[in-house]
Every structure is written in structure tokens, then in C-alpha cells.
Amino acid sequence: MTTAQSRALAARALTARATTRRMLMLVTVLLASASTLIGEAVLTYHSATSLPHCASAAGMDLQGPKWRTELGLRFHQKLVACRADGARTALYATVLWTVGVAVAAVLLYRWLPRWRQRKDRLPELYSAQRIAAAMDGDSGGDERLAHLARLVRRAKLPQDRLPGFVCNPRALSAGALAFGSFGRYTVCLNVGLLPKRTTKDRPHFDAVVLHELAHVRNRDVDLAYLAVALWRVFLIAVLLPCLALDAALVLHDRFQSVERAYWDGYEPGAKTALLAVVLTALVYVARADILRHRELVADRDAVFESGSDREVWKKQAESRSAALPRHRLPRFLRNHPTWSERLAEIDNPRSEDKGGTKLQLAVFLVAYVTITYSVISWLKLDAVPAQTVIYLAYLLGPLIIATGFAVFPRRKARSADEASAARAWMYGVIWLIGAFAVNPFANWGQAEDDWAKQAAASLGEMADEIKGWRDGPAVSAAAKDRAAGWYERGGSAVLGRFDAYLQDQAARSDAADAHCAALGATVSDALELPVFPDSGAGGKAWKRLLTSAAEAQALQCRSGYDLDAPNEAAMVSMRYERARTALRELMPH
């Protein structure tokens, strides 16, 4: 055995691992991208349709100041509960849509090979049964059949993977194509290839056929059609509907001159379009990577496993390099490698495992950032219990760690025998046991504010406050009369409730739950009041009161609040003080 053959056999041991790695990346990227885009579309539609009904049921006017609308979306109890109910429905719709995409991809994968044969009306040359008979010596005197049977034997195909052969009478190039799925494979020979079998270009004929048979042997025909099916379903069932919905909502709002409110920033526009472009590019790159890799593996197998003539690749590389323009797509965007790259892979096959490529690592990181973004979006809408998501994340930890371990490029290469995924899975299991034992993300997803920034902002606002809005020279008598009416129509009652609950900060006492519920209900009722009639100092004081009281209630009454933690206690006290200062300005004399 020559050195080149030894290196090729070692490289052959790495083929399955590299192909599986790429297929895992494609499936991960597609599911992450599809679920994220579908979630964005469903939540945008949910925002456009359910928010007005929720606001009407909660008694809140969405036509008021933007800050009050945003505050209501975060802290109005009835509005938040209505949003959570709708978000859970949206989550179910997203899951069903994503599952439907996966099922459609599998069905398309099964249908594509049959559609290709029917569409092109490919006449059959030899069935798989005739090839099997010819391999046993029963060729019936058909020299072409006997030749193809010898090539199949050289390719070392198992009996359950023997292909049939068809001809494409409209393809004049000297090429071929393998297609099929689940044990039913077909090699399509272009009509321009057939004459080469009986001429001095017979090595070219053998190389092309053995290359396609290598695809069948490696089972990457299935992978190729699955990759194509995933890509097409993503475009048709995910990308186009999401962009169409986004564009329809944007155009409707613009032409109808409607300023529609959306849940927590889930409004259509440039953000969704940019997300769609990034995720589509991500899926395309992952798809191109696996299709490009399978071609290099088939070339290597055709030469070193089946004995094809390397000179065929050399001639193709020389002729194509002279014919093709210099400016081509970057390598990571091409579905097929160049002939120069294919020849280089044959001359220098990998015999050591260096892990994944930098491209795979980048795709892996973006995919999991996308998944994290999607999960956080659902957590913000209270569609999924935070602890449930945390436990699911722990369970997925081994898969994430193993995938990351596989795609991470290594400085020090390992031989094919040393390379193994067992170590990666071992790390994942250790993580799983440690995660459930320690529960490091117990408070993950809860809002943790930056103390320094919040303190600076609060002190700055408090310094700008005036002693009383009624004493300002710009307040007219008419504004004071409107304010008097506001106090009479419920303002005084709500301010009195604030006065009672803001004085008591004992959120960890026996009456903690009652205090939290009472303060939250007061904030919700305040958000239902008409807009405060003064847009100057009085309006700013009203905004500070609602915002500070709502934030204090949310921080202090969340699960996991630690009264003994200096930063947490200080943040809550600071908000209470801001709320009390604003309340003193608004209390009627």
C-alpha cells in the first residue's frame, strides 16, 4: 500500500464524522432560524390583532402618551395577563408551524427524486435488478451493462444499495448525477457521457460513474436531497410568509396612517427584514458547506477506493482554470468546489482530525445566539415558565457542548483513531449533573439593573424636580382647573392608595403577598385613568410616580428577591423614594 493510499484510508475514517458534523450544523441552523423567524411573524401578528382587544378589556386607552402605553404593556396586571394568554397561543402556533416545516421537508425529500425522474422523462437503461444479475455474470452479452456492473463492483456497494441507471437525452455534457432516497438510488448518465465509454476517454467515463457511485456508497445522496429539501421548504414555508406578513403590516400602517401599538417592540419593519436576511444567509452557508464537502469526499473515494485515474481531475482542473473567469463567488458560498480544490483534496487527503472549520464555529455560535434570542423573547412575554426553560436548557446542555466541541477548530491535530466524540459527551454529562445539582441559572431571565447607571439617572432626575407643579409660573389657571377635574374623577383616590402603600416597604413581612398585590393593583388602576392634564412638571411627576412605583413593585415582589442583598435593597429603596417624591408634588393641598 502506497503512502498516498494509507493517508486516504485514514482520511476515509474521518469522512463520516465530518459529514455528520455538517448535517448536524445544517439541521440546527435551520431549526433555529425557522423557529426564530416563525416566532417573530406569529408574535407580530399577535401584537397587531390582540393588543387592542386586551387593552379594551383592561380599560386602558392606547391613544395616550407613548410612555404610558409602554408602561401599561409591562406592568398593567390585566394587560400583562391577557398578553401572556395570547403569547402562549402564539407559542403553540410557532411550535406547530416549525413541526410542519420539518414534516414538509421530509416529504419533499422523499418526493424530489421521483419528481426529477418524471419531470425530465429519463429513459431507463438498466434496473438495479439487472445490475445485480450482471454482477453475478448474467449480462446477456450487453457489453455496456457488464461495464457498469464492473464499476459497481469496484465501488464496493452493498446489495441493498445497488442503483439503477437512466439516461438524460437532453444533457449534452459529459457528466452524471446520482439521486434517490432510502435504498432506492438512481445514477443518471448524460447522453454526452455515453460515447466516452468506447473511446480513448474511457477513464473519464469511469471516473464520472465511480464518483456518483461513491455518493451512493457514502449515503450522501440522502443528505444532499435532505439539504435541498430543507432549503426549499425554508424559503417557501418560512421566509416568504414572514416577509409577506411584515410587508403587509408595514404598508397597511403607512397607507392607513395608523400608529398601531405592538407588544414589547414586536412591530414590523427593518428589524424583522434584517433578521430574515441574516438567518437566510446562515442557512445557505450551512447548506453550501455540506454540499461542497460531499463532492470532495466522493472524489477521494473514487480515486483511492475505486481506482479512478487522477489524471482525469488534473485535466479538468487545467481546462476549467483556463476557461473560467477569475472573479468567482467566495468558497463558502459555493455549492461545488472548484476542480483545483478537488485535485488538491485528492493529492493531500486529511489523515488527522483538526475539528471543525472556522466557518462551522461561526455558524454554530450564531445559531445558538439565535436560539437564545428566541427563548428570551418568549420569556419576556411570560409564554413559558422561566424554570421550565432553564431545565430544558440543562437537558440540552450535553448536545450543545458536544456540538461545540465537534466544530471547535483545534491547534493540535489528532489521528483518526484518537478522534472521538466520547470526551465531548462526557463533558456534557458532567455539566448536566452539575447544573441540576447547583442550578446556576435559578434567577436567569429576571431583570437585573446596573446599580451605578440607575443611581446616576435617578439622582439626575431628582435634581431636576421642582418643589410643586402648581407653583410653576407656566401653569395656567385653565390647566389647574383641568387638574382639579382629574383629581375629582379618580385621581385623588388613586393617589391616596399610593400614599398608603408607598410608605410600607416591608415586602418580606407576613403581609408581603398582600402588599405586592395591592401596589400592583394600584399601578394598574392608575394606568386606566385619563391622561394627567398638565404636560409640564405635573405630567413628569405623574410619569415618575407610575414608573418608579411599578419598577419597585416588580423588583421587590419577584421570586428570588433578597432583602439582605445591599444592591437589591438599595435599588428598591431608590425607586420608592423617587415615587414618594413625585407623589408629594401631586397630592392635593
C-alpha positions in Angstrom: 0.0 0.0 0.0 1.4 3.4 -1.0 1.8 6.3 1.3 -1.0 8.2 -0.5 -3.3 5.2 -0.2 -2.6 5.0 3.6 -3.4 8.6 4.0 -6.5 8.2 2.0 -7.7 5.3 4.2 -7.1 7.4 7.3 -9.0 10.2 5.8 -11.8 7.8 5.0 -12.2 7.2 8.7 -12.8 10.9 9.2 -15.4 11.2 6.4 -18.5 10.0 8.4 -17.6 12.3 11.3 -17.1 15.4 9.1 -20.3 14.7 7.2 -22.4 14.1 10.3 -20.9 17.3 11.8 -22.1 19.3 8.8 -25.5 17.7 8.7 -26.0 18.4 12.4 -25.0 22.0 11.8 -27.5 22.3 8.9 -30.4 20.9 10.9 -29.5 23.0 14.0 -29.2 26.2 12.0 -32.4 25.6 10.0 -34.5 24.8 13.1 -33.0 27.8 15.0 -33.6 30.1 12.0 -37.0 28.8 11.2 -38.3 28.9 14.8 -37.0 32.4 15.3 -38.5 33.8 12.1 -41.8 32.0 12.6 -41.9 33.3 16.2 -41.3 36.8 15.0 -44.0 36.6 12.5 -46.5 35.0 14.9 -45.8 37.5 17.6 -46.0 40.4 15.2 -49.4 39.2 14.0 -50.4 38.5 17.6 -49.4 42.1 18.5 -51.3 43.6 15.7 -54.5 41.7 16.4 -54.7 41.0 20.2 -53.3 44.2 21.8 -56.4 46.4 21.0 -58.7 43.7 22.5 -56.6 43.2 25.6 -56.3 47.0 26.2 -60.1 47.4 25.7 -60.8 44.5 28.2 -58.3 46.1 30.7 -59.9 49.5 30.4 -56.7 51.2 29.1 -56.5 53.8 26.4 -53.7 53.2 23.9 -54.0 56.7 22.4 -52.3 58.3 25.4 -48.6 59.2 25.7 -46.2 56.6 24.4 -44.5 56.2 27.8 -47.8 55.3 29.5 -48.6 52.7 26.8 -45.2 51.1 27.2 -45.6 51.1 31.0 -49.0 49.5 30.7 -47.6 46.8 28.4 -45.1 46.0 31.1 -47.0 46.5 34.4 -50.8 46.6 33.9 -51.9 43.4 35.6 -54.9 42.7 33.3 -52.9 43.7 30.2 -50.0 41.5 31.1 -52.2 38.5 31.9 -54.0 39.0 28.6 -50.7 39.2 26.8 -49.4 36.0 28.5 -52.5 34.1 27.4 -52.2 35.3 23.8 -48.4 34.6 23.8 -49.0 31.0 24.9 -51.3 30.6 22.0 -48.7 32.2 19.7 -46.1 29.8 21.1 -48.2 26.8 20.3 -48.7 28.1 16.8 -45.0 28.6 16.4 -44.2 25.1 17.5 -46.8 23.6 15.2 -45.6 25.7 12.3 -42.0 24.6 12.9 -43.0 21.0 13.2 -44.9 21.4 9.9 -41.8 22.8 8.3 -39.8 19.7 9.4 -42.5 17.3 8.2 -42.8 19.2 4.8 -39.0 18.9 4.4 -39.1 15.1 4.9 -42.0 14.7 2.5 -40.2 16.9 -0.1 -37.0 14.9 0.4 -39.0 11.7 -0.5 -40.8 13.3 -3.4 -37.9 15.2 -5.1 -36.1 12.2 -6.7 -39.4 10.9 -8.2 -40.3 14.3 -9.4 -36.9 14.7 -11.1 -37.3 11.4 -13.0 -40.8 12.3 -14.1 -40.0 15.9 -15.0 -37.1 15.0 -17.1 -38.7 11.9 -18.5 -35.5 9.9 -18.1 -35.5 6.6 -20.0 -34.2 3.6 -18.1 -31.0 2.0 -19.2 -30.8 -0.8 -16.6 -32.7 -1.5 -13.4 -31.0 -2.3 -10.1 -32.0 -5.9 -10.5 -30.3 -6.2 -13.9 -27.1 -4.6 -12.4 -27.2 -7.3 -9.7 -27.6 -10.0 -12.2 -24.8 -8.7 -14.3 -22.5 -8.6 -11.3 -23.2 -12.3 -11.0 -22.1 -12.8 -14.6 -25.5 -12.6 -16.3 -25.1 -9.6 -18.6 -26.8 -11.2 -21.6 -24.0 -10.2 -23.9 -24.6 -6.5 -23.2 -21.1 -5.1 -23.0 -22.2 -1.7 -21.6 -24.2 -3.5 -18.9 -21.2 -5.6 -18.0 -19.0 -2.5 -17.8 -21.4 -0.7 -15.5 -21.6 -3.8 -13.3 -17.8 -3.9 -13.0 -17.8 -0.3 -12.0 -20.4 -1.0 -9.3 -18.3 -3.9 -8.0 -15.2 -1.6 -7.9 -17.3 0.9 -5.9 -17.9 -1.8 -3.3 -21.6 -1.1 -3.0 -23.7 -3.3 -0.7 -26.5 -5.3 -2.2 -29.2 -3.1 -0.6 -27.7 0.0 -2.2 -27.3 -1.1 -5.9 -28.6 1.7 -8.1 -30.4 1.7 -11.4 -29.1 3.6 -14.4 -31.1 6.1 -16.6 -30.1 8.5 -19.3 -30.8 12.2 -19.7 -31.1 12.7 -23.5 -31.2 16.5 -23.2 -27.9 16.8 -21.3 -25.0 17.1 -23.7 -22.3 17.5 -21.2 -20.1 14.6 -20.2 -21.4 14.4 -16.6 -23.8 12.3 -14.4 -26.0 12.7 -11.4 -27.0 10.4 -8.5 -30.4 10.8 -6.9 -32.8 8.8 -4.8 -33.5 8.1 -1.1 -33.8 5.2 1.4 -32.2 2.5 -0.7 -33.8 3.4 -4.0 -31.0 5.1 -5.9 -30.5 6.0 -9.5 -27.5 7.2 -11.5 -28.4 9.4 -14.4 -25.8 9.4 -17.2 -25.8 12.4 -19.5 -26.1 11.5 -23.2 -22.9 13.4 -23.7 -21.0 11.0 -21.4 -22.0 7.7 -23.1 -19.8 7.9 -26.2 -16.7 8.4 -24.0 -17.0 4.8 -22.8 -15.9 3.4 -26.2 -13.2 6.0 -26.9 -9.8 6.9 -25.5 -11.7 9.0 -22.9 -12.9 5.8 -21.2 -11.0 6.8 -18.0 -13.2 9.9 -17.9 -16.4 7.8 -18.2 -15.1 5.5 -15.4 -14.2 8.4 -13.1 -17.6 10.1 -13.5 -19.6 7.0 -12.8 -17.4 5.9 -9.9 -17.7 9.4 -8.4 -21.5 9.1 -8.5 -21.4 5.6 -7.1 -19.2 6.9 -4.2 -22.1 9.3 -3.4 -24.4 6.3 -3.2 -22.0 4.3 -1.1 -21.5 7.2 1.4 -25.3 7.7 1.7 -24.7 11.4 1.0 -27.3 11.3 -1.8 -29.8 11.2 1.0 -28.0 14.1 2.8 -27.9 16.1 -0.4 -31.6 15.8 -1.1 -32.4 16.4 2.5 -30.3 19.6 2.5 -32.0 20.7 -0.7 -35.5 19.9 0.7 -34.7 21.8 3.9 -33.5 24.8 2.0 -36.6 24.9 -0.3 -39.1 24.4 2.5 -37.3 27.2 4.5 -37.7 29.6 1.6 -41.3 28.7 0.7 -42.8 28.0 4.1 -40.8 30.3 6.4 -39.0 33.1 4.7 -41.6 34.2 2.1 -44.6 34.1 4.5 -42.7 36.0 7.2 -41.6 38.7 4.9 -45.0 39.0 3.3 -46.7 39.4 6.7 -44.1 42.0 7.7 -44.5 44.0 4.5 -48.3 43.8 4.6 -48.5 45.2 8.1 -46.0 48.0 7.3 -47.8 49.0 4.2 -51.2 48.9 6.0 -50.0 51.1 8.8 -48.3 53.6 6.4 -51.2 53.9 3.9 -53.9 54.0 6.6 -51.8 56.5 8.7 -52.2 54.2 11.7 -49.9 54.4 14.7 -50.5 50.9 16.0 -49.1 49.8 19.3 -47.3 46.5 19.5 -46.3 44.2 22.3 -42.9 44.9 23.7 -41.5 46.2 20.4 -42.8 43.4 18.2 -43.6 45.8 15.4 -43.0 45.1 11.7 -40.2 46.9 9.9 -36.5 46.9 9.3 -35.6 44.7 12.3 -37.6 41.8 11.0 -36.2 42.2 7.5 -32.6 42.3 8.7 -33.2 39.3 10.9 -34.6 37.4 7.9 -31.6 38.3 5.8 -29.0 37.2 8.4 -30.8 33.9 9.2 -31.3 33.1 5.5 -27.6 33.6 4.8 -26.8 31.4 7.8 -28.9 28.5 6.4 -27.5 29.0 2.9 -23.9 28.8 4.2 -24.6 25.7 6.2 -26.3 24.1 3.2 -23.4 25.0 0.8 -20.9 23.6 3.3 -22.4 20.1 3.3 -22.9 20.0 -0.5 -19.4 21.1 -1.1 -17.9 18.6 1.4 -19.7 15.6 -0.1 -18.2 16.3 -3.5 -14.7 16.3 -2.1 -15.4 13.0 -0.3 -16.7 11.3 -3.4 -13.7 12.4 -5.4 -11.4 11.0 -2.8 -13.3 7.7 -2.7 -13.4 7.4 -6.4 -9.6 7.6 -6.7 -8.4 5.8 -3.7 -11.2 3.3 -3.0 -12.3 2.5 -6.6 -9.1 3.2 -8.5 -10.2 6.1 -10.8 -7.5 7.8 -12.7 -6.2 11.0 -11.0 -5.3 12.4 -14.4 -9.0 13.0 -15.2 -9.2 15.5 -12.3 -5.9 17.1 -13.4 -7.1 17.6 -17.0 -10.4 19.1 -15.7 -8.6 21.4 -13.4 -6.3 22.7 -16.1 -9.1 23.2 -18.7 -11.5 24.8 -16.3 -8.9 27.1 -14.8 -8.2 28.5 -18.2 -11.9 28.8 -19.2 -13.5 30.2 -16.0 -13.2 33.9 -15.1 -11.0 35.0 -12.3 -13.8 36.5 -10.2 -15.9 33.8 -8.6 -18.1 33.6 -5.6 -16.2 33.1 -2.3 -15.6 29.5 -1.4 -18.1 29.4 1.5 -20.9 30.5 -0.8 -20.4 27.8 -3.5 -22.3 24.5 -3.5 -19.5 22.8 -5.5 -15.7 23.0 -5.1 -13.6 24.1 -8.0 -11.6 21.5 -9.9 -8.4 22.9 -8.4 -9.8 22.3 -4.9 -10.9 18.8 -5.8 -7.5 17.9 -7.2 -5.8 19.4 -4.1 -8.1 17.2 -1.9 -7.0 14.1 -3.8 -3.3 14.9 -3.6 -3.5 15.9 0.1 -6.2 14.0 1.8 -6.6 14.7 5.5 -5.4 12.0 7.8 -5.8 13.9 11.1 -8.8 15.4 12.8 -8.4 19.1 13.4 -12.0 19.6 14.5 -14.4 21.9 12.7 -13.6 24.8 10.5 -13.7 28.5 11.5 -16.8 28.8 9.3 -18.6 26.0 11.2 -17.7 27.6 14.5 -19.1 30.9 13.4 -22.3 29.3 12.2 -22.6 27.3 15.4 -22.2 30.4 17.5 -24.7 32.4 15.5 -27.2 29.6 15.6 -27.1 29.3 19.4 -27.2 33.0 19.8 -30.4 32.9 17.7 -31.9 30.2 19.8 -31.1 32.2 23.0 -32.6 35.3 21.5 -35.8 33.4 20.6 -36.1 31.9 24.1 -35.6 35.2 25.8 -38.3 36.7 23.6 -40.8 34.1 24.8 -39.7 34.5 28.4 -40.3 38.3 28.2 -43.8 37.6 27.2 -44.4 35.1 30.0 -45.4 32.5 27.5 -43.2 29.9 29.1 -42.3 29.5 32.8 -38.7 30.5 33.3 -37.8 27.5 35.4 -39.1 25.2 32.7 -36.9 26.8 30.1 -33.9 26.6 32.4 -34.4 22.8 33.0 -34.8 22.3 29.2 -31.6 24.3 28.7 -29.9 22.0 31.2 -31.1 18.9 29.3 -29.9 20.3 26.0 -26.5 21.2 27.6 -24.8 17.9 26.6 -25.9 18.3 23.0 -24.7 21.9 22.9 -21.4 21.1 24.5 -20.8 18.1 22.2 -21.7 20.1 19.1 -19.4 22.9 20.1 -16.6 20.5 20.9 -17.0 18.9 17.5 -17.0 22.2 15.5 -14.3 23.9 17.5 -11.0 24.1 15.5 -8.0 22.5 17.2 -4.4 23.7 17.1 -3.2 20.2 17.7 -4.5 17.6 15.3 -5.5 14.1 16.4 -5.3 11.0 14.4 -8.5 9.3 13.1 -8.2 6.6 15.8 -7.8 9.2 18.6 -10.6 11.4 17.5 -13.8 10.6 19.3 -17.0 12.3 20.5 -17.0 10.4 23.8 -15.0 13.0 25.6 -17.4 15.8 24.4 -20.4 13.8 25.6 -18.6 13.1 28.9 -18.2 16.9 29.5 -21.9 17.3 28.6 -23.0 14.7 31.2 -20.8 16.3 33.8 -22.4 19.7 33.0 -25.9 18.1 33.2 -25.3 16.6 36.7 -23.7 19.8 38.0 -26.4 22.0 36.5 -29.2 20.2 38.2 -27.3 20.0 41.5 -26.2 23.6 41.7 -28.9 25.2 39.5 -26.7 28.1 38.5 -29.4 29.9 36.4 -32.1 29.9 39.1 -32.7 33.6 38.7 -31.9 33.7 35.0 -34.2 35.8 33.0 -35.1 38.1 35.9 -34.3 41.8 35.3 -31.1 42.8 36.9 -30.4 46.5 36.6 -27.0 48.1 36.6 -26.8 49.8 40.0 -24.4 52.6 39.0 -26.3 53.6 35.9 -29.7 53.5 37.7 -28.4 55.5 40.6 -26.9 58.2 38.4 -30.0 58.5 36.3 -32.3 58.7 39.4 -30.2 61.3 41.1 -30.1 63.4 37.9 -33.9 63.2 37.6 -34.4 64.0 41.3 -32.2 67.0 41.0 -34.3 68.4 38.2 -37.6 68.0 40.0 -39.3 71.1 41.1 -41.0 71.5 44.5 -44.5 71.6 43.3 -46.1 71.7 39.9 -48.8 74.2 40.9 -46.1 76.7 41.9 -44.6 76.8 38.4 -45.2 80.2 36.7 -46.1 78.4 33.4 -49.1 76.7 34.9 -52.2 78.5 33.7 -55.5 78.7 35.6 -57.1 76.6 32.9 -54.6 73.8 33.5 -55.2 74.0 37.2 -59.0 73.7 36.6 -58.4 70.6 34.3 -56.2 69.1 37.0 -58.9 69.7 39.6 -61.3 67.7 37.5 -58.8 64.9 37.1 -58.5 64.7 40.9 -62.2 64.5 41.3 -62.6 61.8 38.6 -60.5 59.3 40.5 -57.1 60.9 40.7 -57.3 61.7 44.4 -58.4 58.1 45.3 -55.5 56.6 43.4 -53.0 59.0 44.9 -54.4 58.1 48.4 -53.8 54.5 47.7 -50.2 55.2 46.6 -49.7 57.2 49.7 -50.7 54.2 51.8 -48.7 51.6 50.0 -45.5 53.5 49.3 -45.0 54.2 52.9 -44.7 50.5 53.7 -41.6 48.8 52.2 -41.8 45.6 54.3 -42.2 43.3 51.3 -40.7 40.4 53.2 -43.1 40.6 56.1 -46.1 38.3 56.7 -48.2 40.7 54.6 -45.7 40.6 51.7 -48.1 39.0 49.2 -50.9 41.3 50.1 -48.6 44.4 49.8 -47.4 43.3 46.4 -50.9 42.6 45.1 -52.2 45.9 46.4 -49.4 48.0 45.0 -49.6 46.2 41.6 -53.4 46.8 41.5 -52.9 50.5 42.3 -50.4 50.8 39.4 -52.9 49.1 37.1 -55.8 51.3 38.1 -53.6 54.4 37.8 -52.8 53.4 34.2 -56.5 53.4 33.4 -57.0 57.0 34.5 -57.3 59.7 31.9 -54.0 61.4 30.9 -52.8 63.9 33.5 -53.9 67.3 32.1 -50.6 69.1 32.6 -47.8 68.2 30.2 -45.2 70.1 32.2 -43.9 69.4 35.7 -47.2 67.8 36.8 -47.1 65.4 33.9 -43.5 64.5 34.5 -44.2 63.9 38.2 -47.1 61.6 37.3 -44.8 59.7 34.9 -42.1 59.3 37.6 -44.7 58.1 40.2 -46.1 55.4 37.9 -42.7 54.3 36.6 -40.9 54.2 39.9 -43.8 52.5 41.8 -44.2 49.9 39.0 -40.4 49.1 38.9 -40.2 49.0 42.7 -43.1 46.6 42.9 -41.7 44.4 40.1 -38.2 44.2 41.7 -39.4 43.7 45.2 -42.2 41.2 44.5 -40.4 38.9 42.1 -39.3 35.5 43.2 -35.8 35.4 44.5 -35.7 38.9 45.9 -33.1 39.1 48.7 -33.8 41.9 51.2 -30.3 41.4 52.6 -28.5 42.0 49.3 -27.2 45.6 49.5 -27.6 46.3 45.8 -31.1 44.9 45.6 -32.4 46.7 48.7 -30.8 49.9 47.5 -32.4 49.7 44.1 -35.8 49.1 45.6 -35.4 51.9 48.2 -34.2 54.3 45.5 -37.4 53.7 43.4 -39.6 54.1 46.4 -38.0 57.4 47.3 -38.5 58.6 43.7 -42.1 57.6 43.8 -42.7 59.3 47.2 -41.1 62.5 45.9 -43.3 62.6 42.8 -46.3 61.7 45.0 -45.7 64.7 47.2 -45.8 67.0 44.2 -49.1 65.6 43.1 -51.0 65.2 46.4 -53.8 67.8 46.6 -53.3 70.6 49.1 
